């Protein structure tokens, strides 16, 4: 009985210290909160400051320069001929010569270059969508890792309280020394996990900063899990729940139609078909001969200087080769691309349906944790810890509840990451961004 009274007195003293610490923390002036980086802001920074985005912009400039090359007009040339049939019969002809491309060669080259620019633009858009997906994954990774780190801080603090209680109960003779050793071991494990979590958080922060064009070591403040993940996205492209229904099938058909209209790789394939057609027309234009015209004065040196005129016209004659190989290659490429398009359409449909199912499944899992498993685990954990502190449960119950709570939180954070990853894959599958 005396031991019980002493234990209760020690617990009241511990609680009073905890309350005093909370009150002091509330009374102290708070430091200015760092600006929270929202997901949309991360997307915008990636498009403006990311090294990848800057490199893609320069890639477009290179492609557009090819249009200038294709539209170039041939420069004229100058020269001279010298003829001599003795000292009394010499003649010189300085001349200027210009080649005229016939058959629409220049226009055909411009069409090829324009097709290549169009393909480059679509490829850049596809690369930017991939960058967006990478930013979403990195952002979710940082948020989840940071939430896990904060949860482990609470676990470590709870472990410290359990160790204090275990030490007091051991001194009172309520528990064996083994329980005290286990409490210390659990605290050491929690502190070690906390160190690992902080290392993972630093790595995730570096990855996100690199993607959005910031200094890798810069501080990043992201929303809490409650601010970010408890707000499940309610996009018009997604059904309200995961149950099979006509609405769900309609949403899936709509997403497939959107993907077929928006997918960059399908547009690239269409651009390549157009490019093959432009290359075929260029090959046909190359069949036409070029006209080379030259003219200049004719200077004859004899007993007297005689000045005349000279002109020359040349036409290359495609007798042996008339671009048959280029034409055949362009036609074969067009047929191959049409076959590839059919295969790509089938793959796009499969990718959209797979990502759609994964998004709905991950969203449902996240809701299950948020609405039931997570609050229950937190309640059990707190109840078991309080029961141990009051001497109404042994250490095994408290540690078991804490372990279950950690496992539940980790799985919950994993469900958040899986949901955001599935959203990134669905955005990539349909070719357009979803709302955040």
C-alpha positions as CSV (number, residue, x, y, z in Angstrom):
1,X,0.0,0.0,0.0
2,X,2.8,2.4,0.9
3,X,4.5,1.6,-2.4
4,X,1.3,2.4,-4.2
5,X,1.0,5.8,-2.5
6,X,4.6,6.7,-3.3
7,X,4.1,5.6,-6.9
8,X,1.0,7.8,-7.3
9,X,2.8,10.8,-5.7
10,X,5.6,10.4,-8.2
11,X,3.2,10.2,-11.1
12,X,1.4,13.4,-9.9
13,X,4.8,15.1,-9.8
14,X,5.6,14.0,-13.3
15,X,2.3,15.1,-14.6
16,X,2.7,18.6,-13.0
17,X,6.1,19.0,-14.7
18,X,4.6,18.0,-18.1
19,X,1.7,20.5,-17.6
20,X,4.1,23.3,-16.6
21,X,6.2,22.6,-19.7
22,X,3.1,22.8,-22.0
23,X,1.9,26.1,-20.4
24,X,5.4,27.6,-20.8
25,X,5.6,26.6,-24.4
26,X,2.2,28.2,-25.0
27,X,3.2,31.5,-23.3
28,X,6.6,31.9,-25.1
29,X,6.5,33.9,-28.3
30,X,6.5,31.8,-31.4
31,X,9.0,32.2,-34.2
32,X,7.7,33.3,-37.5
33,X,6.4,30.3,-39.3
34,X,8.3,29.4,-42.5
35,X,6.4,29.7,-45.7
36,X,4.7,26.4,-46.6
37,X,5.6,25.0,-50.0
38,X,2.4,23.8,-51.6
39,X,2.4,21.1,-54.3
40,X,1.3,23.5,-57.1
41,X,4.1,25.9,-56.1
42,X,6.5,23.1,-56.4
43,X,5.2,22.3,-59.9
44,X,5.6,26.0,-60.9
45,X,9.1,26.2,-59.6
46,X,10.1,23.0,-61.5
47,X,8.8,24.5,-64.7
48,X,10.7,27.8,-64.2
49,X,13.9,27.0,-62.4
50,X,14.5,23.3,-62.9
51,X,17.7,22.5,-64.8
52,X,15.7,19.9,-66.7
53,X,13.2,22.5,-67.9
54,X,15.9,24.9,-68.9
55,X,17.7,22.2,-70.9
56,X,14.4,21.4,-72.6
57,X,14.0,25.0,-73.6
58,X,17.4,25.0,-75.2
59,X,16.6,21.8,-77.0
60,X,13.6,23.6,-78.7
61,X,15.9,26.5,-79.8
62,X,18.2,24.0,-81.5
63,X,15.3,22.4,-83.3
64,X,14.0,25.8,-84.4
65,X,17.4,26.7,-85.8
66,X,17.1,23.8,-88.2
67,X,14.3,25.6,-89.9
68,X,16.7,28.4,-90.7
69,X,19.1,25.9,-92.2
70,X,16.4,24.2,-94.2
71,X,15.2,27.6,-95.6
72,X,18.6,28.8,-96.7
73,X,19.0,29.9,-100.3
74,X,22.2,28.8,-102.1
75,X,24.8,31.5,-102.3
76,X,26.2,32.5,-105.7
77,X,29.8,31.7,-106.7
78,X,32.3,33.6,-108.6
79,X,35.2,32.4,-110.7
80,X,37.2,32.9,-113.9
81,X,38.4,30.9,-116.8
82,X,41.8,31.4,-118.5
83,X,42.5,30.3,-122.1
84,X,45.7,30.6,-124.0
85,X,46.7,29.6,-127.6
86,X,50.0,31.5,-127.8
87,X,51.0,34.9,-126.8
88,X,48.8,36.5,-129.3
89,X,45.6,34.6,-128.5
90,X,44.7,34.7,-124.8
91,X,41.2,35.2,-123.2
92,X,39.8,35.4,-119.7
93,X,36.2,35.1,-118.6
94,X,35.4,36.3,-115.0
95,X,31.9,35.1,-114.2
96,X,29.3,34.9,-111.5
97,X,27.2,31.7,-111.2
98,X,24.0,31.0,-109.3
99,X,22.2,27.7,-108.7
100,X,18.4,27.6,-108.8
101,X,16.7,24.7,-107.0
102,X,13.7,23.5,-109.0
103,X,10.9,21.2,-108.1
104,X,10.0,22.8,-104.7
105,X,13.1,21.5,-102.9
106,X,13.3,24.4,-100.4
107,X,9.6,24.2,-99.5
108,X,10.0,20.5,-99.0
109,X,13.0,21.0,-96.7
110,X,11.1,23.5,-94.7
111,X,8.2,21.1,-94.4
112,X,10.6,18.5,-93.0
113,X,12.1,20.9,-90.5
114,X,8.7,22.2,-89.4
115,X,7.6,18.6,-88.8
116,X,10.8,18.0,-86.7
117,X,10.0,21.1,-84.6
118,X,6.5,20.0,-84.0
119,X,7.8,16.6,-82.8
120,X,10.3,18.3,-80.5
121,X,7.6,20.5,-79.0
122,X,5.5,17.4,-78.2
123,X,8.5,15.6,-76.8
124,X,9.3,18.6,-74.6
125,X,5.7,18.6,-73.3
126,X,6.0,14.9,-72.5
127,X,9.3,15.5,-70.7
128,X,7.7,18.3,-68.7
129,X,4.8,16.0,-67.7
130,X,7.4,13.4,-66.6
131,X,9.1,16.2,-64.5
132,X,5.7,17.0,-63.0
133,X,5.3,13.3,-62.0
134,X,8.8,13.3,-60.5
135,X,8.0,16.4,-58.4
136,X,4.7,14.9,-57.2
137,X,6.5,11.7,-56.0
138,X,9.4,13.6,-54.4
139,X,7.0,16.0,-52.7
140,X,4.9,13.2,-51.3
141,X,8.1,11.3,-50.3
142,X,9.3,14.4,-48.3
143,X,5.9,14.9,-46.7
144,X,5.6,11.3,-45.7
145,X,9.1,10.9,-44.4
146,X,8.8,14.2,-42.4
147,X,5.5,13.0,-40.9
148,X,7.1,9.7,-40.0
149,X,10.0,11.6,-38.3
150,X,7.6,13.7,-36.3
151,X,5.7,10.5,-35.3
152,X,9.0,8.9,-34.2
153,X,9.8,12.0,-32.1
154,X,6.5,11.4,-30.2
155,X,7.3,7.7,-29.9
156,X,10.8,8.5,-28.5
157,X,9.2,11.0,-26.0
158,X,6.7,8.3,-25.0
159,X,9.6,5.8,-24.6
160,X,11.3,8.3,-22.3
161,X,8.2,8.5,-20.2
162,X,7.9,4.7,-20.1
163,X,11.5,4.4,-19.0
164,X,10.9,6.9,-16.2
165,X,7.8,5.1,-15.1
166,X,9.6,1.7,-15.3
167,X,12.5,3.0,-13.3
168,X,10.1,4.3,-10.6
169,X,8.1,1.1,-10.5
170,X,11.3,-0.9,-10.3
171,X,12.5,1.1,-7.3
172,X,9.1,0.5,-5.7
173,X,9.4,-3.2,-6.4
174,X,6.4,-3.4,-8.7
175,X,8.2,-4.8,-11.7
176,X,11.2,-7.0,-12.3
177,X,14.5,-5.5,-13.6
178,X,13.8,-7.2,-17.0
179,X,11.0,-4.8,-17.6
180,X,13.3,-1.8,-17.0
181,X,15.8,-3.2,-19.4
182,X,13.1,-3.7,-22.0
183,X,11.9,-0.1,-21.5
184,X,15.5,1.2,-22.1
185,X,15.9,-1.1,-25.1
186,X,12.6,0.2,-26.7
187,X,13.8,3.8,-26.1
188,X,17.1,3.1,-27.7
189,X,15.4,1.5,-30.7
190,X,13.0,4.5,-31.1
191,X,15.9,6.9,-30.9
192,X,17.8,4.9,-33.6
193,X,14.7,4.9,-35.8
194,X,14.4,8.6,-35.3
195,X,18.0,9.2,-36.5
196,X,17.4,7.0,-39.6
197,X,14.1,9.0,-40.3
198,X,16.0,12.3,-40.2
199,X,18.6,11.0,-42.6
200,X,15.8,9.9,-45.0
201,X,14.1,13.3,-44.6
202,X,17.4,15.0,-45.6
203,X,17.7,12.8,-48.7
204,X,14.1,13.5,-49.7
205,X,14.6,17.3,-49.2
206,X,17.7,17.2,-51.4
207,X,15.8,15.3,-54.1
208,X,12.9,17.8,-54.1
209,X,15.1,20.8,-54.0
210,X,17.1,19.5,-57.0
211,X,13.9,19.0,-59.0
212,X,12.5,22.5,-58.4
213,X,15.8,24.3,-59.0
214,X,16.7,25.2,-55.4
215,X,19.9,24.8,-53.5
216,X,20.0,21.1,-52.4
217,X,20.5,22.1,-48.8
218,X,17.8,24.7,-48.6
219,X,15.1,24.3,-46.0
220,X,11.7,23.2,-47.2
221,X,8.5,23.4,-45.3
222,X,5.7,21.2,-46.5
223,X,2.1,20.8,-45.1
224,X,1.3,18.4,-42.4
225,X,-0.2,15.1,-43.2
226,X,-3.6,16.4,-42.0
227,X,-3.4,19.4,-44.3
228,X,-2.3,17.5,-47.3
229,X,-3.5,13.9,-47.2
230,X,-6.8,14.0,-45.3
231,X,-8.1,16.1,-48.1
232,X,-8.7,13.3,-50.7
233,X,-8.8,14.7,-54.2
234,X,-12.3,15.2,-55.5
235,X,-11.6,15.5,-59.2
236,X,-14.3,15.4,-61.8
237,X,-12.3,12.8,-63.7
238,X,-12.6,10.3,-60.8
239,X,-15.7,8.6,-59.4
240,X,-16.7,9.4,-55.8
241,X,-15.9,5.8,-54.6
242,X,-14.3,2.5,-55.6
243,X,-17.5,0.5,-56.0
244,X,-18.3,-0.9,-59.5
245,X,-20.9,1.3,-61.1
246,X,-22.0,2.8,-64.3
247,X,-20.5,6.1,-63.3
248,X,-17.1,4.4,-62.7
249,X,-17.2,2.8,-66.2
250,X,-18.1,6.2,-67.7
251,X,-15.2,7.9,-65.9
252,X,-12.8,5.2,-67.2
253,X,-14.1,5.6,-70.8
254,X,-13.7,9.4,-70.5
255,X,-10.1,9.0,-69.2
256,X,-9.3,6.7,-72.1
257,X,-10.7,9.1,-74.6
258,X,-8.8,12.0,-73.0
259,X,-5.6,9.9,-73.1
260,X,-6.0,9.2,-76.8
261,X,-6.5,12.9,-77.5
262,X,-3.7,14.1,-75.2
263,X,-0.9,11.5,-74.9
264,X,2.3,13.0,-76.0
265,X,3.8,9.8,-77.3
266,X,0.7,9.3,-79.5
267,X,1.2,12.8,-80.8
268,X,4.9,12.2,-81.4
269,X,3.9,9.1,-83.4
270,X,1.5,11.2,-85.5
271,X,4.3,13.8,-86.0
272,X,6.6,11.1,-87.2
273,X,4.0,9.9,-89.7
274,X,3.8,13.5,-90.9
275,X,7.6,13.7,-91.0
276,X,7.7,10.5,-93.1
277,X,5.3,12.1,-95.6
278,X,7.4,15.3,-95.7
279,X,10.5,13.3,-96.3
280,X,8.9,11.4,-99.1
281,X,7.8,14.7,-100.7
282,X,11.4,16.0,-100.3
283,X,12.8,12.9,-102.0
284,X,10.3,13.4,-104.9
285,X,11.4,17.1,-105.1
286,X,15.0,16.0,-105.2
287,X,14.3,14.2,-108.5
288,X,13.9,17.6,-110.2
289,X,17.2,18.9,-111.7
290,X,18.8,22.0,-110.5
291,X,19.5,24.9,-112.9
292,X,23.0,26.5,-112.7
293,X,23.4,29.7,-114.6
294,X,26.6,31.7,-115.0
295,X,27.5,34.9,-116.9
296,X,30.4,37.4,-117.3
297,X,32.5,39.4,-119.7
298,X,34.9,37.7,-122.1
299,X,38.2,39.5,-122.4
300,X,40.4,38.5,-125.4
301,X,44.0,39.7,-125.5
302,X,45.7,39.8,-128.9
303,X,47.0,42.7,-130.9
304,X,44.0,44.6,-129.4
305,X,41.8,44.0,-126.5
306,X,38.4,42.7,-127.4
307,X,35.5,42.7,-124.9
308,X,32.6,40.3,-125.3
309,X,30.1,38.4,-123.2
310,X,29.9,34.8,-122.1
311,X,27.1,32.8,-120.5
312,X,26.7,29.2,-119.4
313,X,23.7,27.0,-118.4
314,X,24.0,23.6,-116.7
315,X,21.4,21.1,-115.7
316,X,22.2,17.9,-113.8
317,X,20.4,15.0,-115.3
318,X,19.1,12.2,-112.9
319,X,19.8,9.4,-115.3
320,X,21.0,6.6,-113.0
321,X,19.5,7.5,-109.6
322,X,16.2,9.4,-109.0
323,X,15.9,9.2,-105.1
324,X,14.3,5.7,-105.3
325,X,15.9,4.7,-102.0
326,X,14.7,7.7,-100.0
327,X,11.2,7.4,-101.4
328,X,11.1,3.7,-100.5
329,X,12.4,4.4,-97.0
330,X,9.9,7.1,-96.3
331,X,7.0,4.8,-97.5
332,X,8.2,1.9,-95.3
333,X,8.6,4.2,-92.3
334,X,5.0,5.4,-92.7
335,X,3.7,1.9,-92.8
336,X,5.8,0.9,-89.8
337,X,4.5,3.9,-87.8
338,X,0.9,3.1,-88.6
339,X,1.4,-0.4,-87.2
340,X,3.2,1.1,-84.1
341,X,0.2,3.4,-83.6
342,X,-2.2,0.5,-83.3
343,X,0.0,-1.1,-80.7
344,X,0.5,2.2,-78.8
345,X,-3.3,2.8,-78.7
346,X,-3.8,-0.7,-77.1
347,X,-1.0,0.0,-74.6
348,X,-2.4,3.4,-73.7
349,X,-5.8,1.9,-72.9
350,X,-4.2,-0.7,-70.6
351,X,-2.0,1.9,-68.9
352,X,-5.0,4.2,-68.2
353,X,-7.1,1.4,-66.8
354,X,-4.3,0.0,-64.7
355,X,-3.5,3.5,-63.2
356,X,-7.2,4.2,-62.7
357,X,-7.7,1.0,-60.7
358,X,-4.6,1.7,-58.6
359,X,-5.7,5.3,-57.8
360,X,-9.1,4.1,-56.6
361,X,-7.6,1.3,-54.6
362,X,-4.9,3.6,-53.0
363,X,-7.5,6.2,-52.2
364,X,-9.8,3.6,-50.6
365,X,-6.9,2.4,-48.5
366,X,-6.0,5.9,-47.4
367,X,-9.6,6.5,-46.3
368,X,-9.7,3.3,-44.4
369,X,-6.6,4.3,-42.4
370,X,-7.8,7.9,-41.8
371,X,-11.4,7.0,-40.8
372,X,-10.7,3.9,-38.7
373,X,-7.4,2.2,-38.3
374,X,-5.3,5.2,-37.5
375,X,-7.6,6.8,-34.8
376,X,-8.1,3.3,-33.2
377,X,-4.4,2.6,-33.1
378,X,-3.7,6.0,-31.5
379,X,-6.4,5.4,-28.9
380,X,-5.1,1.9,-28.0
381,X,-1.6,3.2,-27.8
382,X,-2.5,6.1,-25.4
383,X,-4.8,3.9,-23.3
384,X,-2.1,1.2,-22.9
385,X,0.6,3.7,-22.0
386,X,-1.7,5.4,-19.4
387,X,-2.7,2.0,-18.0
388,X,1.0,1.1,-17.6
389,X,1.8,4.5,-16.0
390,X,-1.0,3.9,-13.5
391,X,0.2,0.4,-12.7
392,X,-2.9,-1.3,-14.3
393,X,-1.0,-3.0,-17.2
394,X,2.4,-4.6,-17.6
395,X,5.1,-3.3,-20.0
396,X,4.3,-5.9,-22.6
397,X,0.9,-4.3,-23.2
398,X,2.3,-0.8,-23.6
399,X,5.1,-1.9,-25.9
400,X,2.8,-4.0,-28.0
401,X,0.4,-1.1,-28.4
402,X,3.3,1.2,-29.3
403,X,4.6,-1.3,-31.9
404,X,1.1,-1.7,-33.4
405,X,0.8,2.1,-33.5
406,X,4.1,2.5,-35.3
407,X,3.2,-0.2,-37.8
408,X,-0.2,1.4,-38.4
409,X,1.3,4.9,-38.9
410,X,4.0,3.5,-41.3
411,X,1.4,1.7,-43.4
412,X,-0.8,4.8,-43.4
413,X,2.1,7.0,-44.6
414,X,2.8,4.3,-47.2
415,X,-0.8,4.5,-48.4
416,X,-0.4,8.3,-48.8
417,X,2.8,7.7,-50.9
418,X,1.1,5.0,-53.0
419,X,-1.9,7.3,-53.6
420,X,0.3,10.1,-54.8
421,X,2.4,7.8,-56.9
422,X,-0.7,6.3,-58.5
423,X,-2.0,9.8,-59.2
424,X,1.3,10.7,-60.9
425,X,1.1,7.5,-63.0
426,X,-2.5,8.3,-63.9
427,X,-1.6,11.9,-65.0
428,X,1.2,10.4,-67.1
429,X,-1.2,7.8,-68.6
430,X,-3.8,10.3,-69.6
431,X,-1.4,13.0,-70.6
432,X,-3.0,15.9,-68.6
433,X,-2.6,17.0,-65.0
434,X,-5.2,16.2,-62.4
435,X,-6.2,18.8,-59.8
436,X,-4.3,18.7,-56.5
